[in-house]
Structures are given as C-alpha cells and as structure tokens.
Amino acid sequence: MARTKRIGILTSGGDSPGLNAVIRGVGKTILGFYGLEIIGFRDGFRGLVEDRRLKLDKSTLSGILTVGGTILGTSRDKPHRMLIDGRTRDMTAVIKENYKKWGLDCLVCLGGGGTQKNALRLQQAGLNVVTLPKTIDNDVAMTDATVGFATALDIATETIDRLHSTAHSHHRIIVAEIMGHRAGWLTLGAGIAGGADVILIPEIPYDVAKIADAIRRRSRHGTNFSIVAVAEGAMSHEDARAFALAEGKIERAKSQEQKRDAKREIAALDARHQGNTLRLAKQLEELTHLESRVTILGYVQRGGTPSPADRLLATRLGSACGDLIHENVFGVMVAARGDGTEPVPLEKVAGKRKVVPPNHPWIETARHVGTCLGD
Ligand code: F6P
C-alpha cells in the first residue's frame, strides 16, 4: 500500500488579497479530491526552518475564501540568506532536513518574483517544489495574471474615482501614488479604469514640463483640476538614467566589492526616491499654479477581502496545483493561461520580471483617450 502523499505549503513575500483563497483551493483539492495530506508552514520559509506549522484540515480551510491576508503568515525571508541569531546564514540544509523529517513529497510556495527564485533554489537542492504566482504587482513572468492584482486594481480604481470629487471641488491636482514595485501594471490599469488625466509608470520615464503642459492645456479648455496616477516606481528621465547607470555597474562588477558598492548606490537612489511623489506634486503646483495634494494608497491596496475575479483565479490555480502534484509534476509554477492554467518550468520564471512593454495595448488605449503618459 503506497504511503499517502504529504504536501507542505507556505506563503512568502508581500501579502495580497486571495492568498487564503489559494490555500483553500490547494487544500481542498489535495485533502478532499485526492485524499492526500497537507501541512502549513508559518511565515514563509522561516517557518520551515523553525519548524512552525499550522494544521490544515477541513475546519481550518472552511470560511477562508473571502478572508484577506494569509492564515499562515508570511515573510520576506530567503532560505539561503536568513537572519538567524543576528547572523545571515544559508538555511537550505535545515529546510531539507525538515522537509525529510515531515516526510514531504512536495512543497507548495505561494509568492511573487522573489519566491519563484527561492523555490527554484530549493528545487535545485533536491526538494520537489510547485509555486503559484501571487502579487498585487502582476509582475511575475510567464503567467497571464497573479493572485491579488485584480483586487488591488479594484481598490486603486475606486480610490481614483473618489479623488475626482475632491479635485473637481477644489480645482486641484491630486497625485495618487499606486503600488507595483518596479512595474506599472497596477497604475496603468487603475489609471485607465479610473480616468486619470496623467498616468506615470516606471517603464516610461517622465518629463515634468510635459506633464505641466498637459495640465495647463486642460485648464485652458475649462477643466481646472487633474488626477495624476503615479506608480511608486515611476521616475523622471534624470532619475531613470541614474538608476540605469548604477544597475549597469552591478552587471559589469568584476568583484564582490564592486557589486556591493553598486548595490549601495542603488539603495541610496531608492531611499532618495521615497519622496518622489511629494516632490512631483510640488513641482506641478509651481508650474501650473494649481494647488496640488498627494494621496499615497499604500497597503490599503493589499488589504481586505479578495474580489470575485481573484477568488476565481486563486481557486483555479490551487486546484491545478493539486492536479500537478497528483501527477508528480514538480519544479514548475502553475501559470494562469486564458481560462486555464499551464505548468511553466521554474527556470523560465525565476529572476525575470514582467514589465509593461512599450507597445502594450493598454499604452495605446491610454494615449487614444488623451491621457498624458509623461513623455
Ligand atoms: O510586492 C508587493 C508590494 O506591495 C509592492 O507593490 C511594494 O513595493 C512592496 O510590496 C512593499 O513591500 P513591503 O510589504 O515589504 O513594505
């Protein structure tokens, strides 16, 4: 009698709406449909190292479809560089020991780009791993969608809708900063859906003078308010050049010291970029003589109950994950592909970021309806 397969599952990286819906989809398929066993590990890869678990059964999976966040907890810890007792250590061997100790046949990792890289490392270290794409940024390569993006799009769009009334009433420029890390999907999508007058994304470095011209043109035609949707990673041409130079130094680094110096330079640029949205609003106020105000949406975009679209996506991916494990297909990400799913080798996903291509249809759509993209 073959031993019942046992699956481990963890959530890693930034939380997103729909994570619990994925856990439920995987859990119900594994437990209910295939009669296998499943163990939850807490707080991402750290829980696997520290052997902290959550029993997943019919009762713990019940009622979580609509619950935000993750019942397992999450972290940004990396298996090969984990801070333990004040020291950064490679904990891969400990993870392998606990994987074996619990008799796991597969580890399911829910996460974004960073998680895909960490999962590939564990697959290469000998574990059986299957991942699912989760992030509000929608920037995981080789999948049509990521769990969390649809809900964050709804939240950001509703925010832009609400900002219209105050901008119109006060004849103001309202600058709304939207998440997305170094990709512009969330800002571009919500900007179009919310009818923003200006949409600024990391993929298109902007010229503040051109944005001011667009806002002034609106005023001359009698519309003296504007909504500027700016991605947290969007930047001016000057800043984009500085980042590109620093990133080039990393690629050309001939020693670990050169690589560390270049990474320190990027960290300094990142730190300075933190105040970018406020500086942009002030520049636009000075150039257009319209009052400007800033709203930073922040973590509201990752909170609360997942939208029906995300619940459907999460359940589809979770169910497909159970099928792949049943068929002993490992070392893959369960990618969303149209109405279905497709297993994609982790080597094709890890280390790649899906950004908005310059010729993407959404870019053309925004331009056709008269949106200024800062260029
Ligand atoms: O990756 C999701 C995300 O929300 C990004 O959009 C954002 O830049 C980042 O996480 C914030 O990271 P943290 O949750 O660690 O502050």
Boltz pocket constraint, residues with backbone or C-beta under 6 A from the ligand:
constraints:
  - pocket:
      binder: B
      contacts: [[A, 14], [A, 15], [A, 76], [A, 112], [A, 135], [A, 136], [A, 137], [A, 179], [A, 180], [A, 181], [A, 232], [A, 302]]
      max_distance: 6.0
